[in-house]
Amino acid sequence: MTATAKKDNKISLKVMVHKEKNQVVFAEADSSFVDTLFSIMTLPLGTLFRVLEKCSDKNLKTVGCLNNLYQSLVEFPDGYLTDDENKFLMLNPRTSAYDYYDYLEHNIDDTEPTRYFRCPGWLCNRPGASFTTCIDATCIYCGSSMDVEIGDQFEDENEDSVFVSNLATFIVADDLRVMPNTSDFSIRLVCDLGFTDPSHLEERTIDIGREQMVILVKAALLCKNPLTYLVFHNIHPSGGLVNPNLGTSIQHLTSNEEDTKLKKLTLRVSWQKSTSKFLFAEANQDFVDFLFGFLEIPLGTLVGKLMNANTSFECLNNLFASISNMSVGEWMKSQKLKDMLIQPQLVLKYVSENQIFPLNVPNSYEIRYYKPKLYLKAPMDGDGRYIKSPTKFMLTDDLVVTPLSSISVFTMLNKLKVPLNDVEQHAINIGIKEGLKILNAALTSNSTFTDGLLAEIIQKKRRCYSSDKRLGASGWYPLVSGSNHGSSTSATPRLWAGLRVGSGAGNGHASLWACVLGHSSDLVVPGRDQSTWTGPGRRGLVVLPNWMPGYRGCERSNSPLFGYR
């Protein structure tokens, strides 16, 4: 079939609504609407969030903070990249479904059509030579600009529809479950909603253009009833984001991938000790390489392979499950096209070695029908990186990435009125588990590292351990030993903590009484309530700190002096 311009075309969509509740019960759709709806699974996250950021409906708030990550890449200094075309490739990732977009009734992808270029040198135009998708990229053989455009032909052997059978019609529920159009399913759907009186139901017809499709997709990320939002514009979406057990997704992914054998990245996180508030993170080029790689992950890969259809977006989970359960032949046109939706493959074979998520990439990528056969030019350095080494970057909680500047750090701390001695840093190893938590937080909130990493770290910091075991009872516990801490005698002093383990604490959680620096003899310590505590030490320094005991130890911060004995 031949692609035609369809920008102004409208899809007629019949919807069944509940008149009194102003609620869409279901829609009856043909292949044109369902093809477009299914196609969003093939979009890379960077493309999807760039499109949604331009949505004309300002009542729909921004989803997550991947838009900030995308803008950081747009403004990323070219001098930090290993190749001239890296930024273009990272901003414009494509999947194998890209060539099919022109045949959709409404293609929401606003990416410019792919163009291909080769080197003008005749010695470089030989079998096995390179081509690029970025004009003026440097030829790896002679150093010339690759500015000679060459064509790539794509011909879809199918007609009329793209992914689903042309003559098929479908029922689309308000939460984007899609099923073949049968009377038993539609009746069951209405009854499940508690609507048994057909006189309350009414058929309406709405016209769907590209902008309406964008609104529908964005509403699907923010609520559980996107069709109702699309039809009744003055109705605020109900429900909101769901919060499934992300651990299920992590377990699913790591059970299929040997996480322990994969590369680990490092992130250094800084937070305010007194408030446990995230301040900034410091990362090298490898972690930023990985972070920018979020933008190239296809939506179908995110929902299916990475999160096992258990994302924070219920409507996307439903849409993915509908495609997965739809039979080939009767409803889906072919297994190849079905796989293109639920297992989308990146077109360009070069993915950074710091992409720790398992993505589907081809072994090679060549220009079709072009003689001699050319292969995609590698856009990375010999170590498989997009970003030069060694470099350091500063990351904010809402995923703004900039080159690290100590002056900027001090300026930020001054603006936040954070004393320098109230800053704590912690190095974190990032594997698939941690990476998935960061990705999930980036998709759903503006506090990526707080929600994805810091909450768990702070929780660990607030657990108190005695040596290698949890506390079992109230009492005095040694935390530091083996060095002189200012005692006037030669005996080996220890740092002791008085801890009360209550029955409600459970699992050894304790409240702190005091911290004592002293010796092995008993010491009577007056408490804040004038009660008497008996603890170790003869000439001990007693403090009542403002902090909680740290993980496997204590950390002193602005602890007021209580008294001597």
Secondary structure, DSSP 4 states (H G I P E B T S, - for coil): ------TT--EEEEEEEETTTTEEEEEEEEHHHHHHHHHGGGSBHHHHHHHHHT-S-TTSPPPSSHHHHHHHHHTS-GGGBSSTTHHHHHHS--BTTGGGGGGSSS----PPPP-EEE-S-GGGSSTT-EEESSTTEEPTTT--EE-EEE------SS-S-SSB-TT-EEEEETT--EEE--HHHHHHHHHHTT---GGGEEEEEEEE-HHHHHHHHHHHHH-S-HHHHHH-TTSPPPS------HHHHHHHHHHHS-GGGS--EEEEEEEETTTTEEEEEEEEHHHHHHHHGGGGSBHHIIIIIITTT--S-HHHHHHHHHHHHSPBTTTBS-HHHHHHHHS--BSS----TT--S-----S--B-TT-SS--EEPP-S-TTS-SB-SS-EEEE-TT--EEE--HHHHHHHHHHHT--GGGEEEEEEEE-HHHHHHHHHHHHH-S-HHIIIIIHHHHHHHT--EETTEE--SSEEEEEEESS--S-SSSS--EEEEEEE--TTT-TT--EEEEEEEE-SSEEEEE-TTS-EEEEE-SS-EEE--SSPPBTTB---SSPPEEEE-
